[in-house]
Amino acid sequence: MLLSIDWDAYSGCREWVFDAPIWGTPDREADRVERWRGRVAQRGGTGWEALAADFPLYGEPYALTQYAGLPTFSAWSHAHAWAWLAQYPGQDVLNVDSHHDLYSLSGDPQQVRPGNWSGLGLRRGLVRQYTALYPEWHADLPVAEGYDLARTYDEVRAAVPDLLPRLTLERTGLEHTGLEYTRQSSMTFDRANTLPPRSEVTALLLVQSPSWTSPAHDPVWFDLLELLNAQAISPSYRR
């Protein structure tokens, strides 16, 4: 299988943080950097550390190092996932993400974008079977996609009924552990053992999604890219 990791599955927010991007955000240049600076200012801070209380890092990101040595790619947007899929066409895809990315309600539905790359991949034969794996912290956010899997499934069924036989929606057992990560804390497996075994993964894609992920977590992100020797399809934002 192909394993896609959207950083917004790890870099998330707490419940009722009303300026969090999970409530809905465009993906413009200003949303990737300047909007985060605005969130810092709203909290009376001057550095990214002011975001820590409302925007924690969830799960065990360094568990991804179990895939070191496998072909690994990185991009700042899932709109660039097409180049990755084209190298490994026709495989199953597991996408650990805060969004299913099956369809978009705006713009040209035939143009590859962050919100529809997986659905188009299914339709155009680049993806055989697709699983969207939501992070467990969504269980505490009623506004989050994947909070109510039945509700999310009904929305998908109404929008793309033809894709239902080839897709699955799930939620992981990731749990919040704060910002106290070291390379030694979780080098082998994630705590809930929700990531697929290395032997089942053909290639890995890491997607930064800077409009949705806190700049305070960028050091961990770039550390992972180095540890996994990720080849950049598009350069990550250094904020």
N, C-alpha and C positions, 0 to 999 in steps of 0.2 A: 504493500500500500504506500501511498504518498501521505506524508504527515505535514499539515499546515498549522502553524502556530501564530495566531494573531496576538500581539503583545497586550491587547486590551482585555484578554482573558485573565491576565495576571495583574496588570496595572489598572485598577478599578476605582470604585468609590463606595462610600458608605450610604446607608439609607437616608433619604430626605436631604441630600445635598443638591439643592435646587439649581445650582449653576454647573452641575456636572454634565459632561457631554452626553451621558447615557439618556438624558431627558430629550435629546435631539440636538444635533448640531450639523451645520454644513461642513464641508471639507475644503475650505479656502485657505490660502496661504496664511492669513491672519489667524485662523483657527488653530493652526499648528504651533504657533509660537506666541503671538501677541495676546491671544485670548487667554493663554495660561498665565502670562504676566498680569493680566487683569485680575485673574483669580487670586494671585498672590497679593496684589494691592488691596483687594476686597477683604483679605484676612489680616491686613495691617503688617504684612511682611515685606522683606526686600529680597529674599532668596527663595529658591524652590522648596526649601525645608518647611516653609509656611503651609505647604499643601499636604503635609504628611497626615494630619489628623483626619481630613476628609477624603483623601485619595491614597489609600494604603496599597501596598503590594501584596497580592494574595498568592497562595499556593507555594510551590517549591520550584521556582524557575531553574535553579541549577540542576534539577533532575534531568533537564534536557541534555546535559553533557553526556548522558549514557549513549547518545547518538554520535559522539565524536568519531570522526573517520568516515562517516557516511557522506554522500554528496549533500551539501548544505548550501542553501541560497538565502539571500535576504533582500527585502524590498521595503520601501516606506509605505507602499500602498498595495492592497490586493488587486488593484487594477493592473498591476504588473505580473500577476500570477500566471497569465497566459503563456509567457515565455518559459516558465517552469513546467506547466502542464504539457506544453508542446514537446518537451524533451522526454517525457514519460507518458505518452498517450495511452488511454484505455485502461488505466488502473483505478482501483478504489481510492478514494480520498477521505481522510479523516481530518476535519478542520476544527481545532480547538479555538473557540472564538466567542465573543459576546454577541455576534450577529450571524445569521445563517447564510447571508450573501446569496440567496437564491434568486431574488428579483428586486427590482427597484421600481418605485412608483412615479419616478420623474425621469425626464430625459429619454433619449432614444433607447428602447429596450434591446436593440441589437448591438449596441456599443458596449464593449467590455468596460465595466466600472467596478469600484470596490463592492457595491451592493448587489451585483448580479453575476460576478465571474463564475461562481459555482453552478448556478442554473444554466448559464450559457455553455459551460463546460459539459454538463450532462446532455444538453440538447445537441451539441456539435460533436459528440463522440470522444471528447478528450477525457471525460470522467465516466467510469463504469457505474460504480455505486458511491454515494456520497453520504457521509455522516457529519452532522453539525453537533459538536460537543460543547455545550455551554458550561461555564465555570459554576461551581457550587454557590459562590457568593450571590449569584442572581436569585437564589431562593429567598433572600432577605430584601429584595428590591421589587415591589409590585410593578414598577414601571418598566422593569427590564424585560427584554426579549428572553424567553426561556424561564421566566419566573413561574409561569403556568404553562407546562409543556403542551397540555391539551388545547389551551387557547392558541398557542403559537402554531400548533399543527393545524388547527382549523383555519387560521389565517393563510397558511401556506397552501392548504388544500383549495381554498377559494381562489387563490392567485395563480397557482401552477399545478392544477390537478393531474396533468399528464406526467409530472415528475414523481409523484408519490411512490410508485413501485420501486424507485431507485434511490430513495433517500430515507434517512433516519435522523431524528432529533433526540438528543440525550443531554443529561446534565451530570457533571463530574462530582467527585467528592473532595475537590480542592477546599482547603480551609485557610482562614486568615492567620498568618504568623507574623505580620508586621514587616518592618524594614531590616530586621537583624539577620541579613543573609551573609553567609561566608561561603567560599567554595567548598568548605569541609562539611557544611550543614546538610547537604543533600546531593551528593555527587552521583548516586547510583539510581535511586528510584524516588518517584514522588510519593508523598506520605500515603495517599489513598490508592497508589498503584494503578492509576487510571491511564497512564500513557502506554501505548502498545509496546511489546517487546522489540528490542532492536532488530531481532532476526526477521521481523515482519515488515520493516520499514525500508523502502527503496531509496527515498530521498526526502529531505526536510526543507521546508520553506518557513522563514521567520519574517513576519510582517510587523512593522513598527506602529503604524496607524497613529501618527503624532497628534491628530485632532482629538483623539480619544484617550491618549495615554499621558500620564504625568511626566514632565521633564525631570522630576526628582528621581525617577527610576531609570533614566537614561544610562547612568554608569553601569547598572546591572545588565541592561540591554547590550551595550557595547562590549562588556566583558564576555557575555555569551557568544556574541559574534566572533570574538577572537578565539575563545575556547573551542568553538565548533568550526573554525576556519571557514566562515561563511563567505561565499562568493556573491558580491553585490550585483543584483539585477538593476536596482536603482539605489542611490546612496541614501543612508539614513540621515535624519535631521540631528545635528549637534546643537543642542539648545542651552 
